[in-house]
Structure formats: structure tokens, C-alpha cells
């Protein structure tokens, strides 16, 4: 059982997952700062209010649809900010060598198939 546990811990997937969780936890404040200090103030400037907390208040202020709307908007803004950060990272990183190789293989295959098609087109039918 100890050996199985060692094998489990030493698998690349577990290590990769641990690194992803730690980096994600460290990256969360960055995305939170972008949303809270940049994007939400822009929305507040456009709409005249910093958030939607006062929208749809009922039951003598005990319930508010606006708080839910604010949370949804913040979630969407976090997703948008993360999308742009990952997009910039991928652009900076460049294309994946495996993807380039696969695309080259598909292009070579398409060229070969086109040549075969062209040779069959000029060949007389019996």
C-alpha cells in the first residue's frame, strides 16, 4: 500500500494538478484586482452606481436581487479578465510545436491527396 501511495504521488498528473492549484490560488488576487479596481469601476461609471446591490431590494431590505446580479457580473468579469490574460500568455508563448507538426502533416497529406485526385482526373476511364 505504501508503494502504491508513492506511485500515486509521483505521477505527473498529481504534481501538475498541485502546481495548477497553487498557481491558481496565487493568481486569484491578480484577477480580483483587475475586476475590482478596473472593470467594476468602469461599469459603475457607465451605469452611475458601483454595483447592482440596491437593485431589486424587497422584504424590507432583507433580500436583494441586485447582490446576485453583482455576483454574476463579477464572475463574468473574472472569466473575461482570465480569458484575456490567457490569450496574451498563449500569444507570447507562441504556437505549440506538436500542433505545428500536426498541421504540417495535414497539409502534406492534403497536397498528396490533391495530386492523386489530379492524376485520376486526367486518366482515361475504361
Helices and strands as residue ranges (DSSP letters): H 2-10, H 12-34, I 35-39, H 40-47, E 57-58, E 63-64, H 65-93, H 97-122
